[in-house]
């Protein structure tokens, strides 16, 4: 793999979500649900196919399936799933608008969430107090990514999102096993009362 570095600002644009007080006042947003932390957690663990759109309307705050969002507080990225499509993006999230078809969206999510070299760059850019740490949008644009061939990007990105989906399924299985085991033990305890 031939690797070179590219600044994210050359490959994408970032759109800050809308302030929640504006959402409450703006009649255009009536009836919409906010994209929140639980929405993000769900999307983070789901293997959703990214949308194919590039250079979309920069003013669009209503999410579509396959959009890429960054949680500014957690410094993680996720692909919006079907369940969360149609929700409004609030200020603690950033929508990623890809300007270049040579950057695979899943590869971007892998880099942003898991690549060790990229993580060190993010750590240097995080600002705030111990309680509220954020990575500013201007800092995200300065970050450099290993820019490899698109086919290799697709393989890496797909492997990462499938791993995250498998992780979610394993967590569900563990929780269901725990619940079932505790129910059986509870029943045995009741059955053996003398």
Phi and psi in degrees as GROMACS dihedral restraints (atoms count N, CA, C in turn):
[ dihedral_restraints ]
;  ai    aj    ak    al  type     phi  dphi    fc
    3     4     5     6     1   -87.9    20    10
    4     5     6     7     1   120.4    20    10
    6     7     8     9     1  -115.2    20    10
    7     8     9    10     1   131.6    20    10
    9    10    11    12     1  -132.0    20    10
   10    11    12    13     1   166.4    20    10
   12    13    14    15     1  -102.3    20    10
   13    14    15    16     1   142.4    20    10
   15    16    17    18     1  -136.7    20    10
   16    17    18    19     1   142.4    20    10
   18    19    20    21     1   -77.6    20    10
   19    20    21    22     1   138.6    20    10
   21    22    23    24     1   -60.0    20    10
   22    23    24    25     1   -33.9    20    10
   24    25    26    27     1   -59.9    20    10
   25    26    27    28     1   -21.9    20    10
   27    28    29    30     1   -83.6    20    10
   28    29    30    31     1   -14.6    20    10
   30    31    32    33     1  -113.6    20    10
   31    32    33    34     1   -16.8    20    10
   33    34    35    36     1  -153.6    20    10
   34    35    36    37     1   165.7    20    10
   36    37    38    39     1  -119.8    20    10
   37    38    39    40     1   155.2    20    10
   39    40    41    42     1  -119.3    20    10
   40    41    42    43     1   136.4    20    10
   42    43    44    45     1  -120.9    20    10
   43    44    45    46     1   115.4    20    10
   45    46    47    48     1   -67.8    20    10
   46    47    48    49     1   143.2    20    10
   48    49    50    51     1   -67.8    20    10
   49    50    51    52     1   173.0    20    10
   51    52    53    54     1   -90.9    20    10
   52    53    54    55     1   146.9    20    10
   54    55    56    57     1   -63.5    20    10
   55    56    57    58     1   137.0    20    10
   57    58    59    60     1   -64.6    20    10
   58    59    60    61     1   -30.3    20    10
   60    61    62    63     1   -67.9    20    10
   61    62    63    64     1   -33.5    20    10
   63    64    65    66     1   -67.1    20    10
   64    65    66    67     1   -38.8    20    10
   66    67    68    69     1   -59.8    20    10
   67    68    69    70     1   -42.6    20    10
   69    70    71    72     1   -66.7    20    10
   70    71    72    73     1   -30.3    20    10
   72    73    74    75     1   -89.8    20    10
   73    74    75    76     1   -25.9    20    10
   75    76    77    78     1   -86.5    20    10
   76    77    78    79     1   117.4    20    10
   78    79    80    81     1   -64.6    20    10
   79    80    81    82     1   -20.9    20    10
   81    82    83    84     1   -65.8    20    10
   82    83    84    85     1   -20.2    20    10
   84    85    86    87     1  -100.5    20    10
   85    86    87    88     1     0.8    20    10
   87    88    89    90     1   -59.7    20    10
   88    89    90    91     1   137.1    20    10
   90    91    92    93     1    88.3    20    10
   91    92    93    94     1    -8.0    20    10
   93    94    95    96     1   -91.5    20    10
   94    95    96    97     1   153.8    20    10
   96    97    98    99     1  -104.3    20    10
   97    98    99   100     1   144.6    20    10
   99   100   101   102     1   -77.0    20    10
  100   101   102   103     1   140.9    20    10
  102   103   104   105     1   -75.9    20    10
  103   104   105   106     1   125.2    20    10
  105   106   107   108     1  -129.3    20    10
  106   107   108   109     1  -171.3    20    10
  108   109   110   111     1   -60.6    20    10
  109   110   111   112     1   -41.3    20    10
  111   112   113   114     1   -67.9    20    10
  112   113   114   115     1   -34.3    20    10
  114   115   116   117     1   -61.5    20    10
  115   116   117   118     1   -45.7    20    10
  117   118   119   120     1   -62.5    20    10
  118   119   120   121     1   -45.6    20    10
  120   121   122   123     1   -59.6    20    10
  121   122   123   124     1   -40.7    20    10
  123   124   125   126     1   -63.8    20    10
  124   125   126   127     1   -45.9    20    10
  126   127   128   129     1   -67.6    20    10
  127   128   129   130     1   -33.3    20    10
  129   130   131   132     1   -60.9    20    10
  130   131   132   133     1   -31.5    20    10
  132   133   134   135     1  -104.2    20    10
  133   134   135   136     1    12.8    20    10
  135   136   137   138     1  -114.7    20    10
  136   137   138   139     1   135.9    20    10
  138   139   140   141     1   -87.2    20    10
  139   140   141   142     1    83.0    20    10
  141   142   143   144     1   -96.7    20    10
  142   143   144   145     1   143.4    20    10
  144   145   146   147     1   -78.0    20    10
  145   146   147   148     1   124.9    20    10
  147   148   149   150     1   -63.6    20    10
  148   149   150   151     1   150.0    20    10
  150   151   152   153     1   -72.1    20    10
  151   152   153   154     1   161.7    20    10
  153   154   155   156     1   -92.3    20    10
  154   155   156   157     1     0.4    20    10
  156   157   158   159     1   -73.6    20    10
  157   158   159   160     1   139.5    20    10
  159   160   161   162     1  -128.6    20    10
  160   161   162   163     1   149.4    20    10
  162   163   164   165     1    53.5    20    10
  163   164   165   166     1    53.4    20    10
  165   166   167   168     1   -78.6    20    10
  166   167   168   169     1   177.0    20    10
  168   169   170   171     1   -60.5    20    10
  169   170   171   172     1   116.6    20    10
  171   172   173   174     1   -67.4    20    10
  172   173   174   175     1   -16.6    20    10
  174   175   176   177     1   -93.0    20    10
  175   176   177   178     1    -0.7    20    10
  177   178   179   180     1   -73.5    20    10
  178   179   180   181     1   114.7    20    10
  180   181   182   183     1  -105.9    20    10
  181   182   183   184     1    -4.4    20    10
  183   184   185   186     1   -94.3    20    10
  184   185   186   187     1   123.3    20    10
  186   187   188   189     1   -76.0    20    10
  187   188   189   190     1   146.9    20    10
  189   190   191   192     1  -114.3    20    10
  190   191   192   193     1   155.0    20    10
  192   193   194   195     1   -57.8    20    10
  193   194   195   196     1   130.3    20    10
  195   196   197   198     1    96.3    20    10
  196   197   198   199     1    -7.3    20    10
  198   199   200   201     1   -66.4    20    10
  199   200   201   202     1   152.4    20    10
  201   202   203   204     1  -103.9    20    10
  202   203   204   205     1   129.4    20    10
  204   205   206   207     1  -125.0    20    10
  205   206   207   208     1   150.0    20    10
  207   208   209   210     1  -114.1    20    10
  208   209   210   211     1   131.8    20    10
  210   211   212   213     1   -87.0    20    10
  211   212   213   214     1   107.5    20    10
  213   214   215   216     1   -65.0    20    10
  214   215   216   217     1   -26.6    20    10
  216   217   218   219     1   -77.7    20    10
  217   218   219   220     1   -43.0    20    10
  219   220   221   222     1   -87.0    20    10
  220   221   222   223     1   -14.7    20    10
  222   223   224   225     1    56.1    20    10
  223   224   225   226     1    46.2    20    10
  225   226   227   228     1  -130.2    20    10
  226   227   228   229     1   157.1    20    10
  228   229   230   231     1  -118.1    20    10
  229   230   231   232     1   152.6    20    10
  231   232   233   234     1  -146.7    20    10
  232   233   234   235     1   160.6    20    10
  234   235   236   237     1  -100.0    20    10
  235   236   237   238     1   124.9    20    10
  237   238   239   240     1   -65.4    20    10
  238   239   240   241     1   128.5    20    10
  240   241   242   243     1   -91.8    20    10
  241   242   243   244     1   175.1    20    10
  243   244   245   246     1   -57.1    20    10
  244   245   246   247     1   -41.5    20    10
  246   247   248   249     1   -63.1    20    10
  247   248   249   250     1   -32.6    20    10
  249   250   251   252     1  -100.9    20    10
  250   251   252   253     1     1.8    20    10
  252   253   254   255     1   -64.9    20    10
  253   254   255   256     1   142.3    20    10
  255   256   257   258     1    92.6    20    10
  256   257   258   259     1    -3.4    20    10
  258   259   260   261     1   -86.3    20    10
  259   260   261   262     1   157.0    20    10
  261   262   263   264     1   -90.6    20    10
  262   263   264   265     1   138.1    20    10
  264   265   266   267     1   -84.2    20    10
  265   266   267   268     1   115.6    20    10
  267   268   269   270     1   -85.7    20    10
  268   269   270   271     1   176.2    20    10
  270   271   272   273     1   -63.7    20    10
  271   272   273   274     1   -24.3    20    10
  273   274   275   276     1   -82.5    20    10
  274   275   276   277     1     6.6    20    10
  276   277   278   279     1  -125.1    20    10
  277   278   279   280     1   153.9    20    10
  279   280   281   282     1  -128.2    20    10
  280   281   282   283     1   132.5    20    10
  282   283   284   285     1   -89.5    20    10
  283   284   285   286     1   134.8    20    10
  285   286   287   288     1   -97.9    20    10
  286   287   288   289     1   123.8    20    10
  288   289   290   291     1  -111.1    20    10
  289   290   291   292     1   112.2    20    10
  291   292   293   294     1   -81.2    20    10
  292   293   294   295     1   130.4    20    10
  294   295   296   297     1  -101.9    20    10
  295   296   297   298     1    -7.0    20    10
  297   298   299   300     1  -135.5    20    10
  298   299   300   301     1   124.9    20    10
  300   301   302   303     1   -73.6    20    10
  301   302   303   304     1    -4.8    20    10
  303   304   305   306     1   -89.8    20    10
  304   305   306   307     1     8.2    20    10
  306   307   308   309     1  -120.0    20    10
  307   308   309   310     1   111.6    20    10
  309   310   311   312     1   -71.4    20    10
  310   311   312   313     1   134.7    20    10
  312   313   314   315     1   -66.5    20    10
  313   314   315   316     1   -40.4    20    10
  315   316   317   318     1   -66.4    20    10
  316   317   318   319     1   -37.7    20    10
  318   319   320   321     1   -61.5    20    10
  319   320   321   322     1   -42.1    20    10
  321   322   323   324     1   -58.6    20    10
  322   323   324   325     1   -45.3    20    10
  324   325   326   327     1   -61.2    20    10
  325   326   327   328     1   -43.7    20    10
  327   328   329   330     1   -58.3    20    10
  328   329   330   331     1   -51.0    20    10
  330   331   332   333     1   -58.4    20    10
  331   332   333   334     1   -47.4    20    10
  333   334   335   336     1   -65.6    20    10
  334   335   336   337     1   -32.9    20    10
  336   337   338   339     1   -97.5    20    10
  337   338   339   340     1   -28.9    20    10
  339   340   341   342     1  -134.3    20    10
  340   341   342   343     1   -23.3    20    10
  342   343   344   345     1   -66.4    20    10
  343   344   345   346     1   122.4    20    10
  345   346   347   348     1   -59.8    20    10
  346   347   348   349     1   -44.5    20    10
  348   349   350   351     1   -62.8    20    10
  349   350   351   352     1   -43.3    20    10
  351   352   353   354     1   -66.6    20    10
  352   353   354   355     1   -36.8    20    10
  354   355   356   357     1   -61.6    20    10
  355   356   357   358     1   -40.1    20    10
  357   358   359   360     1   -63.6    20    10
  358   359   360   361     1   -39.4    20    10
  360   361   362   363     1   -62.5    20    10
  361   362   363   364     1   -44.4    20    10
  363   364   365   366     1   -62.1    20    10
  364   365   366   367     1   -42.6    20    10
  366   367   368   369     1   -58.7    20    10
  367   368   369   370     1   -35.9    20    10
  369   370   371   372     1   -69.9    20    10
  370   371   372   373     1   -23.9    20    10
  372   373   374   375     1   -97.6    20    10
  373   374   375   376     1   -11.4    20    10
  375   376   377   378     1   -65.2    20    10
  376   377   378   379     1   137.9    20    10
  378   379   380   381     1  -129.6    20    10
  379   380   381   382     1   158.8    20    10
  381   382   383   384     1   124.9    20    10
  382   383   384   385     1  -172.7    20    10
  384   385   386   387     1   -90.6    20    10
  385   386   387   388     1   171.9    20    10
  387   388   389   390     1   -58.2    20    10
  388   389   390   391     1   -33.9    20    10
  390   391   392   393     1   -76.5    20    10
  391   392   393   394     1   -35.2    20    10
  393   394   395   396     1  -130.9    20    10
  394   395   396   397     1    95.8    20    10
  396   397   398   399     1  -104.5    20    10
  397   398   399   400     1   133.6    20    10
  399   400   401   402     1  -136.1    20    10
  400   401   402   403     1   158.0    20    10
  402   403   404   405     1  -110.6    20    10
  403   404   405   406     1   116.1    20    10
  405   406   407   408     1   -65.7    20    10
  406   407   408   409     1   152.0    20    10
  408   409   410   411     1   -60.4    20    10
  409   410   411   412     1   -40.9    20    10
  411   412   413   414     1   -63.6    20    10
  412   413   414   415     1   -30.9    20    10
  414   415   416   417     1   -71.6    20    10
  415   416   417   418     1   -37.1    20    10
  417   418   419   420     1   -60.8    20    10
  418   419   420   421     1   -42.0    20    10
  420   421   422   423     1   -63.9    20    10
  421   422   423   424     1   -27.0    20    10
  423   424   425   426     1   -80.1    20    10
  424   425   426   427     1   -18.9    20    10
  426   427   428   429     1   -64.3    20    10
  427   428   429   430     1   144.5    20    10
  429   430   431   432     1  -106.8    20    10
  430   431   432   433     1   139.4    20    10
  432   433   434   435     1  -115.7    20    10
  433   434   435   436     1   150.6    20    10
  435   436   437   438     1   -70.1    20    10
  436   437   438   439     1   117.3    20    10
  438   439   440   441     1  -102.4    20    10
  439   440   441   442     1   102.4    20    10
  441   442   443   444     1  -109.6    20    10
  442   443   444   445     1   176.5    20    10
  444   445   446   447     1   -57.5    20    10
  445   446   447   448     1   148.1    20    10
  447   448   449   450     1   -61.4    20    10
  448   449   450   451     1   -36.1    20    10
  450   451   452   453     1   -66.3    20    10
  451   452   453   454     1   -40.9    20    10
  453   454   455   456     1   -66.8    20    10
  454   455   456   457     1   -38.5    20    10
  456   457   458   459     1   -58.8    20    10
  457   458   459   460     1   -45.5    20    10
  459   460   461   462     1   -62.2    20    10
  460   461   462   463     1   -41.4    20    10
  462   463   464   465     1   -63.7    20    10
  463   464   465   466     1   -46.2    20    10
  465   466   467   468     1   -65.1    20    10
  466   467   468   469     1   -46.8    20    10
  468   469   470   471     1   -62.4    20    10
  469   470   471   472     1   -42.1    20    10
  471   472   473   474     1   -65.8    20    10
  472   473   474   475     1   -42.7    20    10
  474   475   476   477     1   -60.5    20    10
  475   476   477   478     1   -41.4    20    10
  477   478   479   480     1   -65.7    20    10
  478   479   480   481     1   -48.5    20    10
  480   481   482   483     1   -67.7    20    10
  481   482   483   484     1   -33.2    20    10
  483   484   485   486     1   -68.2    20    10
  484   485   486   487     1   -38.2    20    10
  486   487   488   489     1   -61.8    20    10
  487   488   489   490     1   -42.6    20    10
  489   490   491   492     1   -65.5    20    10
  490   491   492   493     1   -37.9    20    10
  492   493   494   495     1   -65.2    20    10
  493   494   495   496     1   -42.2    20    10
  495   496   497   498     1   -63.4    20    10
  496   497   498   499     1   -39.2    20    10
  498   499   500   501     1   -59.8    20    10
  499   500   501   502     1   -42.8    20    10
  501   502   503   504     1   -62.8    20    10
  502   503   504   505     1   -44.1    20    10
  504   505   506   507     1   -62.6    20    10
  505   506   507   508     1   -38.8    20    10
  507   508   509   510     1   -65.5    20    10
  508   509   510   511     1   -39.7    20    10
  510   511   512   513     1   -64.8    20    10
  511   512   513   514     1   -40.0    20    10
  513   514   515   516     1   -63.8    20    10
  514   515   516   517     1   -43.9    20    10
  516   517   518   519     1   -62.4    20    10
  517   518   519   520     1   -42.4    20    10
  519   520   521   522     1   -61.5    20    10
  520   521   522   523     1   -45.1    20    10
  522   523   524   525     1   -63.9    20    10
  523   524   525   526     1   -43.6    20    10
  525   526   527   528     1   -65.5    20    10
  526   527   528   529     1   -39.2    20    10
  528   529   530   531     1   -63.5    20    10
  529   530   531   532     1   -43.1    20    10
  531   532   533   534     1   -62.2    20    10
  532   533   534   535     1   -46.4    20    10
  534   535   536   537     1   -61.4    20    10
  535   536   537   538     1   -47.2    20    10
  537   538   539   540     1   -62.6    20    10
  538   539   540   541     1   -45.3    20    10
  540   541   542   543     1   -60.3    20    10
  541   542   543   544     1   -45.1    20    10
  543   544   545   546     1   -65.9    20    10
  544   545   546   547     1   -35.4    20    10
  546   547   548   549     1   -64.8    20    10
  547   548   549   550     1   -42.5    20    10
  549   550   551   552     1   -64.0    20    10
  550   551   552   553     1   -44.9    20    10
  552   553   554   555     1   -64.0    20    10
  553   554   555   556     1   -39.4    20    10
  555   556   557   558     1   -63.2    20    10
  556   557   558   559     1   -43.3    20    10
  558   559   560   561     1   -64.2    20    10
  559   560   561   562     1   -42.0    20    10
  561   562   563   564     1   -62.0    20    10
  562   563   564   565     1   -38.7    20    10
  564   565   566   567     1   -63.9    20    10
  565   566   567   568     1   -43.0    20    10
  567   568   569   570     1   -68.1    20    10
  568   569   570   571     1   -40.3    20    10
  570   571   572   573     1   -66.1    20    10
  571   572   573   574     1   -30.4    20    10
  573   574   575   576     1   -93.6    20    10
  574   575   576   577     1     7.5    20    10
  576   577   578   579     1   -69.7    20    10
  577   578   579   580     1   132.1    20    10
